[in-house]
């Protein structure tokens, strides 16, 4: 049964459970559950209806239980006191991929739960883990082996009419550590052994005290970790296959519902040359980074998969540390040319690789490394492009596709399922793949494709936990409601939905709120980023407020110059960014973010933009808070989109305050669009630019925008309602009649009186 079929079965199981239980007790009545005698010391509740798991995050065992739940279930919501998780076929697939057995999952769940694990939950876990994760494809000693801890599974594969003939017979691979049992190679299960992940060397620190030891002892007693392992748990079985048949074996295993997990035994790979790379001695990675890497290298091999860490938590350093562990040729794929240069700079900063061993492949740089092994940093667009290439670009692509890569790092991996980017996975031949992202969400429901394009999710961190420990900044989130002015709202009601968007973005009250917040935070010494998806609005705001702005059409040299001034120049405290700044731009100086325009209801974009201030340099200052403002025009469709966008961050534990009035905004000197005349002039410019602005927005930045055609929209005829006086610019003119008096005649010029008035008389 495929994972998709398991999902269907899960839905059937949920609906049938709801029907059977709700008839007797009601959908929200769980009084029929029997609590265990010592339920106070157990932190979990398991919903028998839909398989949801509730964790009491205030329990002494919460941190340890959370690590287990992240491994077997998908986090749904993690606010301050109660966390919610959900068992899914994909989460259980990820669990068995890191070595958990079916019985282990059920046993630990039962020991942590306040109530016995329901029978239907046990059946669901068993059905989802019966075949997944049981077969691995391992490259070691430059030879391919199909491996499993269960000998009967391999015997079943050997009896298959397609896989059986692809086996290599013989015992020339036998050595002192292996034996041949029933035609299979039996050897000790792989372990980390002497493998040391760089940056994780333990220092001789004093004990943390009895409290932590008591928690560990309590967890051990509840979960029961002190069991004796079976002898078979320490052994694995394997058989060798013909290297040219790897794809055929993978396809056949997929068809018979035993999908293979790929592992790279890089320590026994003599065919691919080693890369001279290591972390600098001064580099020490954080505990959660070490935990994520231990899931990847837990058995001494490199597992392919995805690591989810919040923005600013050091995803780049995790990727660099993984590359330093594997020590083979590496290719890094990013979303934009700016992030390409930042990855290159980070490699030089954190590890010992030499600059001549790093190649950059962008539209402006097409260089190669000259050594046997090296590092290439490029963008998804450059590798996935299917159009005609220049000579230099084609030559570089031939270089990338003609060799084996030990390791590929996919930054912002949530973009990979897009139609134009998913081909990069098959274009680059790599033994191990690591996807990095902060937001494993998409609005098109293609995020599950990553389980087979890259691999299962290996680790996901808790945003609030990292903020409490000072690894990322505490952020105050606010939604500022800006009333629409009468002129703009009248047009908003008359326009089509597509044209309404620019009207609520260019709302003068929103402009004034943005101006006030910039003035307020600049006086506090903050560095401010203002985001706008709409390029017409971006330019209008920035030019009116005399600030620098970056969008898709900004040359690379100018981009880097503006970003450098923002980081180092005390006179440049605010910059405006389009969606090119959503991901991968490292600006730790930024402490305040203002969003005036966004991409509809994208949860991913909201979280990515928040991430621009999570790495604030002042995050460890006592009482420091970063600020995230989302400006929303009241009584417009933007309020619906804003609520939808916040869903992901609310599930991570963030709270959005609503601000309906900014005290003192009216007293701001030089307040923009304070008069009716200025607002009407702005409205006319908006109505004239409405069609053009839509085109500019779509053509923002091909490197950073996923799955949408770039380019300008063809201009069409525009119809607006109005009067002749409006068309002539006479909205602010008044016609007033005056009575002509003799006194007025005396004051007139004599020539005028002679030529005009005397004639009329």
C-alpha positions in Angstrom: 0.0 0.0 0.0 1.5 3.4 -1.0 1.7 6.4 1.3 -1.1 8.0 -0.6 -3.2 4.9 0.0 -2.3 5.0 3.7 -3.6 8.7 3.8 -6.9 7.5 2.3 -7.1 4.8 4.9 -6.3 7.4 7.6 -9.3 9.5 6.5 -11.5 6.5 6.5 -10.3 5.5 9.9 -11.0 9.0 11.2 -14.6 9.2 9.8 -15.5 5.7 11.0 -14.1 6.4 14.5 -16.0 9.7 14.7 -19.3 8.0 13.7 -18.9 5.2 16.2 -17.9 7.3 19.2 -20.1 10.3 18.6 -23.2 8.2 18.5 -22.7 7.3 22.2 -20.6 10.1 23.7 -20.6 13.1 21.3 -17.7 14.4 19.3 -16.0 16.3 22.1 -16.8 13.9 25.0 -13.9 11.8 26.1 -15.2 10.8 29.5 -15.1 7.2 28.4 -11.3 7.2 28.5 -9.7 5.4 31.5 -6.9 7.3 33.1 -3.9 5.4 34.3 -3.2 5.4 38.1 0.0 7.5 37.7 -1.4 9.8 34.9 -0.1 12.9 36.7 3.5 12.0 35.7 2.7 11.2 32.1 2.5 14.2 29.7 0.4 13.0 26.7 -3.2 12.7 25.8 -4.2 10.7 22.8 -7.4 11.4 20.9 -8.9 8.1 19.9 -11.1 9.7 17.2 -8.5 11.4 14.9 -5.1 10.3 16.2 -4.2 13.8 17.6 -1.8 13.9 20.5 -1.9 16.7 23.1 1.3 17.4 25.1 1.3 19.2 28.4 4.4 21.4 27.8 4.6 22.3 31.5 5.3 18.7 32.4 8.8 17.8 33.7 9.0 15.3 30.8 7.8 17.7 28.2 11.2 18.4 26.6 12.1 14.7 26.2 8.6 13.8 25.1 8.7 16.6 22.5 11.8 15.2 20.9 10.0 11.8 20.5 6.8 13.4 19.2 8.6 15.5 16.6 10.2 12.3 15.3 6.9 10.3 14.9 4.2 13.0 14.4 3.6 16.4 12.6 3.5 19.5 14.9 0.1 21.1 14.4 0.2 23.9 17.0 2.7 24.7 19.7 1.7 27.7 21.9 2.9 28.3 25.4 1.2 25.6 27.6 -0.3 22.9 25.4 1.1 21.4 22.1 -0.8 19.5 19.5 0.7 16.8 17.2 -0.9 14.5 14.6 0.2 11.1 13.5 0.3 10.9 9.7 1.6 8.2 7.2 4.5 10.6 6.3 5.5 11.3 9.8 5.6 7.6 10.6 7.6 7.0 7.4 10.1 9.6 8.7 10.2 7.9 12.1 11.2 4.5 10.8 13.7 6.1 8.4 15.8 7.2 11.5 15.7 3.7 13.0 12.6 3.5 15.1 10.7 0.2 15.1 7.0 -0.3 15.1 7.0 -1.8 18.6 9.2 1.0 19.9 6.8 3.7 18.7 3.8 2.0 20.3 5.6 1.1 23.5 6.9 4.7 24.1 3.6 6.2 23.3 1.9 3.9 25.7 4.3 4.7 28.5 4.0 8.5 28.0 0.2 8.5 27.6 -2.2 9.2 30.4 -4.6 6.7 28.8 -4.0 3.4 27.1 -3.2 3.8 23.4 -6.4 3.1 21.6 -6.6 -0.1 19.5 -7.3 1.8 16.2 -4.2 4.0 16.8 -2.1 0.9 17.2 -3.5 -0.6 14.0 -2.8 2.7 12.1 0.8 2.8 13.3 1.4 -0.8 12.5 -0.1 -0.5 9.0 2.0 2.6 8.2 5.3 1.1 9.4 5.0 -2.5 8.3 7.0 -1.9 5.1 8.4 1.6 5.0 12.0 2.1 6.2 12.7 -1.6 6.1 14.9 -1.5 3.0 17.9 0.7 2.3 20.1 1.3 -0.7 23.7 1.8 0.5 26.8 2.9 -1.4 29.9 1.5 0.3 33.3 0.6 -1.0 32.0 2.0 -4.4 29.5 -0.8 -4.6 25.7 -0.8 -4.1 24.0 -3.0 -1.5 20.4 -3.5 -0.7 20.3 -3.7 3.1 17.7 -4.5 5.8 17.7 -5.5 9.5 15.2 -8.2 8.6 16.5 -11.2 6.6 13.1 -12.4 5.6 12.4 -9.0 3.9 15.5 -9.4 1.7 14.6 -13.0 0.9 11.3 -11.8 -0.3 13.1 -9.3 -2.6 15.5 -11.9 -3.9 12.5 -14.1 -4.8 11.1 -11.2 -6.9 11.3 -11.9 -10.6 12.8 -8.5 -11.4 15.1 -7.9 -8.4 16.4 -11.4 -8.1 18.4 -11.5 -11.4 20.1 -8.2 -10.6 22.0 -9.6 -7.6 25.7 -10.1 -7.8 26.7 -13.6 -6.7 29.9 -14.4 -4.8 31.6 -13.9 -1.5 34.5 -11.7 -2.6 33.1 -9.0 -0.4 33.4 -11.2 2.7 35.8 -10.1 5.4 36.3 -10.6 9.1 33.3 -8.5 10.1 30.8 -10.3 7.8 29.4 -13.7 7.5 27.2 -15.4 4.8 23.9 -16.6 6.2 21.4 -18.2 3.7 23.0 -16.3 0.8 22.9 -12.9 2.6 25.7 -10.9 4.0 25.3 -10.6 7.8 27.3 -7.9 9.5 27.2 -5.7 12.5 24.7 -2.8 12.2 26.4 0.5 11.3 27.0 3.0 14.2 28.6 6.3 14.5 31.7 4.7 15.9 34.6 7.1 15.7 32.7 9.5 13.5 32.8 13.0 15.1 30.5 15.7 13.8 32.7 18.9 13.7 31.9 21.5 16.2 30.4 19.1 18.7 33.4 18.2 20.8 32.4 18.1 24.4 34.1 20.4 26.9 34.8 19.4 30.5 32.0 21.4 32.0 30.7 21.0 35.6 27.5 19.0 36.1 24.3 20.9 35.6 23.0 19.7 38.9 20.6 17.1 40.4 17.5 18.6 38.9 18.4 17.6 35.3 19.5 14.2 36.5 16.2 13.7 38.2 14.3 14.6 35.0 16.4 12.1 33.0 15.8 9.4 35.6 12.1 10.1 35.6 12.0 9.8 31.8 13.9 6.6 31.8 11.6 5.0 34.4 8.4 6.1 32.5 9.6 5.3 29.0 11.6 2.2 30.0 14.9 2.6 28.1 16.8 0.1 30.1 15.7 -2.9 28.1 18.1 -5.5 26.7 18.2 -5.3 22.9 17.8 -8.4 20.8 21.0 -9.7 19.2 19.4 -9.2 15.8 19.0 -5.5 16.6 22.8 -5.2 16.3 23.0 -6.9 12.9 21.9 -6.1 9.4 21.7 -8.2 6.2 22.4 -7.2 2.7 23.1 -8.4 -0.9 24.9 -6.6 -3.7 23.3 -5.5 -6.9 24.7 -4.4 -10.3 25.5 -0.6 -10.2 23.7 -0.1 -13.5 20.5 -1.5 -12.0 20.1 1.0 -9.2 17.2 2.8 -10.8 15.4 -0.4 -11.7 15.7 -1.7 -8.2 14.4 1.6 -6.7 11.4 1.6 -9.1 10.5 -2.0 -8.4 10.7 -1.6 -4.6 8.4 1.4 -4.9 5.9 -0.6 -6.9 5.8 -3.4 -4.3 5.4 -0.9 -1.4 8.9 -1.3 0.0 10.4 2.1 -0.9 14.1 2.2 -0.4 15.9 4.7 1.8 19.1 6.0 0.5 22.2 6.2 2.7 25.7 7.2 1.8 28.5 5.3 3.4 30.9 8.2 2.7 33.7 6.9 4.9 34.0 3.9 2.6 33.7 5.8 -0.7 37.2 5.7 -2.3 36.0 6.5 -5.8 35.0 10.1 -5.2 38.0 12.3 -4.0 38.0 13.8 -0.6 37.5 17.6 -0.1 39.9 19.4 2.2 37.3 21.0 4.4 36.7 21.3 8.2 35.1 23.6 10.6 37.5 26.2 12.1 38.6 25.3 15.7 36.7 28.3 17.1 33.3 27.2 15.7 31.0 25.5 18.2 27.5 24.5 17.0 24.5 24.9 19.2 22.7 21.9 21.0 19.7 21.9 18.6 22.0 22.0 15.6 23.9 19.0 17.0 20.6 17.2 17.6 19.5 17.7 14.0 22.8 16.5 12.6 22.8 13.4 14.9 19.5 12.4 13.1 21.3 12.7 9.8 24.5 10.8 10.8 23.1 8.6 13.6 24.4 5.4 12.1 27.7 6.7 10.7 26.2 7.2 7.3 24.6 10.2 5.6 20.8 10.0 5.5 19.0 12.1 2.9 16.3 14.2 4.4 15.0 17.6 5.5 15.9 19.7 8.6 13.5 22.4 9.6 14.8 25.3 11.7 13.4 28.8 12.2 14.9 31.7 10.3 18.0 33.0 12.1 18.6 29.7 13.9 21.7 28.8 11.8 20.5 26.6 9.0 23.5 27.6 6.9 25.9 26.4 9.6 24.0 23.1 9.8 24.6 22.6 6.1 28.2 23.7 6.3 28.8 21.3 9.3 27.2 18.4 7.3 29.5 19.2 4.4 32.5 19.2 6.7 31.5 15.8 8.0 31.1 14.1 4.6 34.2 15.8 3.1 33.2 15.1 -0.5 32.4 17.5 -3.4 29.4 19.7 -2.5 26.8 21.6 -4.6 24.6 24.2 -2.9 21.4 25.4 -4.5 19.8 28.7 -3.4 16.8 30.8 -4.4 18.6 34.0 -5.5 22.0 35.4 -6.5 22.2 37.4 -3.3 21.9 34.2 -1.2 24.6 32.6 -3.5 27.1 35.2 -2.4 26.1 34.9 1.2 26.5 31.1 1.2 30.0 31.5 -0.3 30.9 34.1 2.3 29.6 31.8 5.1 31.6 28.8 4.0 34.8 31.0 4.0 33.8 32.4 7.5 33.0 29.1 9.3 35.3 26.5 7.7 38.8 26.0 6.3 37.9 25.6 2.6 40.1 27.7 0.3 38.6 30.4 -2.0 40.0 28.6 -5.1 37.9 25.5 -4.2 34.6 27.4 -4.3 32.9 28.0 -7.7 29.9 30.3 -8.3 27.4 29.6 -11.0 25.0 32.6 -11.6 24.0 34.7 -14.6 27.1 36.9 -13.8 29.6 34.3 -12.7 30.4 31.0 -14.4 33.6 29.7 -12.8 34.8 26.2 -12.0 37.1 24.9 -9.3 40.3 23.5 -10.7 40.9 20.8 -8.0 39.6 17.2 -8.0 37.0 18.1 -5.4 35.3 21.4 -4.6 32.2 23.4 -3.8 29.7 24.9 -6.3 27.1 27.4 -5.2 24.3 28.2 -7.7 20.5 29.0 -7.9 17.6 26.7 -8.7 16.9 28.8 -11.8 20.3 28.4 -13.3 20.3 24.6 -12.9 16.6 24.0 -13.8 16.6 26.3 -16.9 15.5 24.4 -20.0 15.8 27.3 -22.5 18.8 27.8 -24.8 21.9 28.7 -22.7 25.0 30.7 -23.5 28.2 28.9 -24.3 29.7 29.5 -20.9 26.5 28.5 -19.1 26.2 25.3 -21.1 29.8 24.5 -20.4 29.2 24.9 -16.7 26.1 22.7 -16.8 28.0 20.0 -18.5 30.5 20.2 -15.7 27.8 19.8 -13.1 26.0 16.9 -14.8 29.1 14.9 -15.9 30.3 14.1 -12.4 29.2 12.5 -9.1 28.6 14.8 -6.2 28.9 13.5 -2.7 26.5 15.9 -1.2 23.9 18.5 -2.3 22.4 21.2 0.0 19.0 22.5 -1.1 18.4 25.8 0.6 14.7 26.9 1.1 13.7 23.4 0.1 10.0 24.2 0.1 10.5 25.6 -3.4 11.6 22.3 -4.9 8.1 20.9 -5.6 7.4 23.7 -8.0 7.1 22.5 -11.6 10.1 24.5 -12.8 12.5 23.5 -9.9 11.8 19.9 -9.1 13.9 18.7 -12.1 17.1 19.8 -10.2 16.8 16.7 -8.1 17.3 14.4 -11.1 19.7 16.8 -12.9 22.4 16.6 -10.2 23.7 13.1 -9.4 24.4 13.3 -5.6 24.8 10.5 -3.1 23.2 12.5 -0.2 20.7 15.3 -0.2 19.9 17.7 2.6 17.0 20.1 2.4 16.9 23.2 4.7 13.9 25.4 5.4 12.1 27.3 8.1 8.6 26.8 6.6 7.7 23.4 5.4 4.4 24.7 4.1 3.0 25.5 0.6 -0.4 26.7 -0.4 -0.6 24.2 -3.3 -0.4 21.0 -1.2 2.7 19.8 -3.0 4.9 19.8 0.2 4.4 16.0 0.7 6.3 15.5 -2.6 9.5 16.3 -0.7 9.3 12.9 1.1 10.4 11.2 -2.1 12.1 14.0 -4.0 14.5 14.6 -1.1 13.7 12.4 1.9 11.8 12.4 5.1 11.9 15.1 7.7 14.8 14.4 10.0 14.3 17.2 12.6 12.1 20.2 13.4 12.8 22.7 16.1 10.3 24.6 18.3 10.4 28.4 17.6 9.3 29.4 21.1 11.9 27.2 22.8 14.7 28.7 20.8 13.5 32.2 21.6 13.3 31.5 25.3 16.9 30.2 25.3 18.2 33.3 23.4 19.0 31.6 20.1 16.5 33.7 18.2 15.0 37.1 19.0 11.7 37.6 20.9 9.3 39.3 18.5 6.3 41.5 19.2 3.8 41.0 16.4 1.1 43.6 15.6 -1.5 44.1 13.0 -2.2 47.8 12.4 -5.7 48.5 11.0 -5.7 51.5 8.7 -9.1 53.0 7.7 -9.6 53.7 4.0 -10.0 57.3 3.1 -13.4 58.2 1.5 -11.8 58.9 -1.9 -10.0 55.5 -2.1 -12.9 53.5 -0.6 -15.4 54.9 -3.1 -13.1 53.7 -5.9 -12.5 50.4 -4.1 -16.2 49.6 -4.1 -16.5 50.3 -7.8 -13.4 48.5 -9.1 -12.9 44.8 -10.0 -11.3 42.5 -7.4 -7.9 42.5 -9.2 -7.8 46.3 -9.4 -8.9 46.7 -5.8 -5.5 45.4 -4.6 -3.5 48.4 -5.5 -6.1 50.7 -3.9 -5.9 49.1 -0.5 -2.1 49.0 -0.7 -1.8 52.7 -1.6 -4.3 53.7 1.0 -3.1 57.1 2.3 -3.8 56.1 5.9 -1.6 53.1 5.5 1.1 55.4 4.0 0.9 57.6 7.1 1.0 54.7 9.5 4.2 53.5 7.7 5.7 56.9 7.9 4.9 57.2 11.6 6.3 53.8 12.5 9.5 54.5 10.5 10.0 57.8 12.3 9.3 56.2 15.7 11.6 53.3 15.4 14.5 55.2 13.8 14.4 57.5 16.8 14.8 54.4 19.0 17.9 53.3 17.1 16.2 50.4 15.2 17.1 49.2 11.8 13.9 48.9 9.7 12.9 46.7 6.7 9.7 47.6 4.8 8.3 44.9 2.6 6.1 45.3 -0.4 5.2 42.7 -3.0 3.8 45.4 -5.3 6.7 47.2 -7.0 4.7 50.3 -7.9 3.8 50.7 -4.2 7.4 49.9 -3.2 8.8 52.7 -5.4 6.0 55.2 -4.4 6.6 54.7 -0.7 10.4 54.7 -0.9 10.6 57.8 -3.1 8.1 59.8 -1.0 10.0 58.9 2.2 13.4 59.2 0.5 14.6 55.7 1.3 16.6 53.1 -0.6 14.7 50.3 -2.2 15.6 46.9 -3.8 13.4 44.9 -6.2 13.9 42.4 -9.1 15.2 45.0 -11.5 17.9 46.4 -9.2 21.4 45.5 -10.5 23.4 43.0 -8.3 26.1 45.5 -7.5 23.6 48.1 -6.4 21.8 45.5 -4.2 25.0 44.6 -2.4 25.9 48.3 -2.0 22.5 49.1 -0.4 22.6 46.1 1.9 26.2 47.0 3.0 25.2 50.5 3.8 22.2 49.3 5.7 24.5 47.1 7.8 27.3 49.5 8.4 26.1 53.1 7.7 24.4 54.8 10.7 22.7 57.2 8.3 20.9 54.4 6.4 18.4 52.9 8.9 15.5 51.9 6.6 15.3 50.0 3.4 12.4 48.9 1.2 12.4 45.4 -0.2 10.2 43.5 -2.6 9.8 39.7 -2.4 13.5 39.3 -3.4 14.1 39.8 0.3 11.7 37.2 1.5 14.3 34.4 1.8 18.1 33.9 2.4 19.1 37.5 2.9 21.1 37.7 6.1 20.5 41.1 7.8 21.2 40.6 11.6 21.1 44.4 12.1 17.4 44.5 11.3 15.2 44.8 14.5 11.9 46.1 13.0 9.9 44.9 10.1 6.9 46.7 8.5 4.8 44.9 5.8 2.7 47.1 3.6 2.0 44.5 0.8 2.1 40.7 0.6 1.3 37.8 -1.6 -2.3 37.2 -0.8 -2.7 34.6 2.0 0.8 33.0 1.9 1.6 31.6 5.3 5.1 30.7 4.2 5.9 34.3 3.1 4.7 35.7 6.5 7.0 33.4 8.4 9.9 34.0 6.1 9.6 37.7 6.5 9.4 37.4 10.2 12.6 35.5 10.0 14.4 38.6 8.7 14.4 40.0 12.3 14.7 36.7 14.3 18.5 36.9 13.9 18.7 40.4 15.4 22.2 41.1 16.9 20.6 42.6 20.0 18.5 39.5 20.7 20.4 38.6 23.9 20.1 42.1 25.4 17.9 42.0 28.5 14.4 43.0 27.7 15.0 43.4 24.0 12.2 42.8 21.6 12.1 42.9 17.8 8.9 44.3 16.2 6.8 43.0 13.3 4.0 45.2 12.0 1.6 44.2 9.3 -0.4 47.2 7.9 -3.9 46.2 6.8 -6.6 48.4 5.2 -9.8 48.1 7.2 -13.0 46.8 5.5 -11.1 45.3 2.6 -10.2 41.8 1.4 -6.8 42.4 2.8 -8.1 41.6 6.3 -9.1 38.1 5.2 -5.7 37.5 3.6 -3.9 38.8 6.7 -5.7 36.4 9.0 -4.9 33.5 6.7 -1.2 34.5 6.5 -0.9 34.5 10.3 -2.0 30.9 10.8 1.5 29.3 10.6 3.0 31.8 13.1 0.1 31.5 15.5 0.6 27.7 15.4 4.3 28.3 16.3 3.1 30.2 19.4 3.2 33.9 18.3 0.4 36.3 19.3 -0.7 39.1 17.0 -2.0 42.3 18.8 -4.4 44.6 16.9 -3.6 48.3 16.8 -6.5 50.5 15.7 -4.9 53.9 16.3 -1.3 55.1 16.4 -1.2 57.7 19.1 0.4 60.9 17.9 0.4 60.1 14.2 -1.6 63.3 13.3 1.1 65.4 15.0 3.9 64.1 12.8 5.6 66.9 10.9 5.4 66.7 7.2 2.7 64.0 7.4 2.2 62.6 3.9 -1.1 63.0 2.1 -2.6 65.1 4.9 -4.8 67.2 2.6 -7.7 66.2 0.3 -5.9 67.6 -2.7 -2.8 65.4 -2.1 -5.0 62.3 -1.6 -6.9 63.0 -4.9 -3.7 63.4 -6.8 -2.4 60.1 -5.4 -5.7 58.4 -6.3 -5.4 59.6 -9.9 -1.8 58.3 -10.2 -3.0 54.9 -8.7 -5.9 54.6 -11.1 -3.6 55.4 -14.1 -0.9 52.9 -12.9 -3.3 50.1 -11.9 -2.7 47.9 -15.0 1.0 48.6 -15.3 1.6 47.9 -11.6 0.2 44.4 -12.0 2.7 43.7 -14.8 5.7 45.0 -12.9 4.8 42.9 -9.9 4.8 39.7 -11.9 8.2 40.4 -13.3 9.9 41.0 -10.0 12.7 38.4 -9.7 12.8 35.1 -11.5 15.5 33.8 -9.1 13.2 34.2 -6.1 9.7 33.7 -7.4 8.5 30.1 -7.8 6.3 28.6 -10.4 5.0 31.8 -12.1 5.9 33.3 -15.5 7.7 36.6 -15.3 7.3 39.5 -17.6 5.1 42.5 -18.2 1.4 42.2 -18.8 0.2 43.6 -22.1 -1.5 47.0 -21.6 -5.2 47.1 -22.1 -7.7 50.0 -22.5 -8.8 51.4 -19.1 -12.2 52.8 -18.4 -13.0 55.0 -15.4 -16.1 56.9 -14.4 -16.0 60.6 -13.8 -17.0 64.1 -14.9 -15.5 66.4 -17.5 -14.2 68.6 -14.6 -12.4 65.7 -13.1 -10.8 64.9 -16.5 -9.7 68.5 -16.7 -8.3 68.5 -13.2 -11.0 70.7 -11.8 -11.9 68.6 -8.7 -10.6 71.2 -6.3 -11.8 74.3 -8.2 -15.0 76.2 -7.2 -17.2 78.6 -9.3 -18.2 81.6 -7.3 -20.3 84.6 -8.6 -19.6 88.2 -7.4 -21.9 91.2 -7.7 -20.2 94.0 -9.7 -20.4 97.3 -7.9 -19.4 100.9 -8.7 -16.6 100.6 -6.2 -15.1 97.6 -8.0 -15.3 99.6 -11.3 -13.2 102.4 -9.8 -10.4 99.9 -9.0 -10.1 98.5 -12.4 -7.4 99.4 -14.8 -8.3 102.2 -17.2 -7.4 100.3 -20.3 -9.5 97.3 -19.3 -12.5 99.6 -18.5 -12.1 101.3 -22.0 -11.8 98.0 -23.9 -14.4 95.8 -22.1 -16.7 97.5 -19.6 -17.4 100.6 -21.6 -18.4 98.5 -24.6 -20.8 96.4 -22.6 -22.5 99.5 -21.2 
